Amino acid sequence: MRTLNDAFVAACGRAADLPFLAESALSGGRVWTYDATEQEVHRLAEIYRSHGWGAGHRVALGVGNHPRHFFHFLALNRLGASVVPLNPDHRAGEIRYALSHSGADLVVSGADRHPLIDEVMAANAAIARVPRMLVDALARSLPDAPAGRTVPADSLQAEAAILYTSGTSGRPKGCVLSNDYVLGAGAWYADIGGLLTFQRGQDRLLNPLPVFHMNCAMVSFSAVCQTDNCLVLPDRFHAGAWWEDCVRSRVTVIHYLGIMPPALFKQPVNEWETQHRIRFALGAGCDPTLHGPFEQRFGFPLVEVWGMTETGRFLANNVDPRQVYTRAFGREREPIELRLVDDGGVDVADGQPGELLVRNSGTDHRQGFFSAYLDDPEADAKAWRGGWFHTGDVVTRDASGMLYFVDRRKDMVRRSGENISASEVEATMSMHPAVNRIAVVPVPDELRDEEVMAVVVPATGTPPTAETAQALVRHCLAELAYYKAPGWVVFREALPTTPTNKIQKNLIFESGSDPRLGAFDSRSMKSRTAVH
């Protein structure tokens, strides 16, 4: 197999009448078999092909968490084109950036997103001429394709997708992902075994994570394709209806984020939670104090894993005993090699915290990883310095080789499973005339792990009031996804800095204090649907 489409075609030959893609029961419940999916993929591929779309083109997809996203992904992959999945929660500034930076040649979106995308593109000269269209209008009005980019002769190394990371230093980075990456990520999951063992042609995996994340878009999709199984897509996570959806969708495997176990555990006991057929769940960030009680109540293991968009493959705590009362996430597994190093790049002893470095064994240390950061060779070289990928995550390792998550070195906020770049939020808020200087930091949140806090030095003459705080949050909500906006705003006369005028975030608040005391609580303003 040289492409994702090759894997899909092979699965169609083995499992034509088995379910492949489905809406969850509460999202409509429609199911597409491998054969039905092939018919739709063929139809779309012929439409694209007839207008010259194929190798060297990039198509931005804004069609949401629905099987149709994967119909287009497979059709374009069949032709050698690449996809750029768009985040449906992104606002004007983020849409402008993703489309201009990726160099998308075409934008295909659903009716719910099309007006905003159309407005943003029309107002920006750099992307105004890029054709954009409703997904349902493809057959009627798809334009002819421009000249494509040069592509590798080996389709295994050809670009299959560009996924945008959280952007830990400024704007998000575009991870270029090859067919080798997509196939390798799925094969890794399919073969890892232990508690994460698929039953060929019998499993239905429900994944509430968005299709612009590698977890759902690459790992899950590729894995079910390679095991003749079915990927079930809810529109998003709904705690109150989760177990009913799982039961009625007849799922056997689920994926989770750290926010999901506590949200589900807090729900009152209901009849649906005892009727599911789930054998295991894969995810990250479950609170160790809740891990054991959750498994006891609901009757299946939560298997903690570690991975990144850049790595594709993941490390997993998938063999008992799992030490669920800790932050354990597994051991080294071939062909992934790892090191733990201190700030000077020196390997640390067992039990000592160090940054996790990873690479592929053998002569090609980048095999199976992302191909590059799009148009950012400096960031690429920094991430791969010394021949190892520097994850930015601090972990420890015990004598048995078990790895335990400690913290992140990166300047980010981890909110409900989303990695939010502090510098991206700072850059957006600093454009508001009420801001003189700003620092964005994470603060604890009982439900979402962390929340975004903006520490603001107001411009001269700007009052440090609730009204000012609300104005700053509204500004953020207009430019960034709702979850990136500050949930807390606090005003200061000054911020601690180094002699070179760099803000020292670790000195803003006294050690052991609660930064939220005295801050303006703006969490109620953060909503997917609210208009500010």
Buried (B, 14 or more C-beta within 10 A) or exposed (E): BBBBBBBBBBBBEEBBEBBBBBBBBBBBEEBBBBEBBBEBBEBBBBBBBEBBBBBBBBBBBBBBBBBBBBBBBBBBBBBBBBBBBBBBBBBBBBBBBBBBBBBBBBBBBBEEBBEBBBEBBEEBEEBEEBBBBBBEEBEEEBEEBBEBEEBEEEBBBBBBBBBBBBBBBBBBBBBBBBBBBBBBBBBBBBEBEBBBBBEEBEBBBBBBBBBBBBBBBBBBBBBBBBBBBBBBBBBEBBBEBBBBBBBBBBBBBBBBBBBBBBBBBEBEEEEBBEEBEBBBBBBBBBBEEBBBEBBEEBEBBBBBBBBBBBBBBBBBBBBEEBBBEBBBBBBBBEBBBBBBBEEEBEEBEEEEBBBBBBBBEEEEBBBBBBBBBBEBEEBBEEBBEEEBBBBBBBBBBBEEEBBBBBEBBBBBBBBBBBBBBBBBBBBBBEEBEBBBBBBBBBBEBEEBBBBBBBBBBBEEEBEBEEEBBBBBBBBBBBBBBBBBBBBBBBBBEEBEEEEEEEBEBEEBBEEEEEBBEEBBEBBEBBEEEEEB
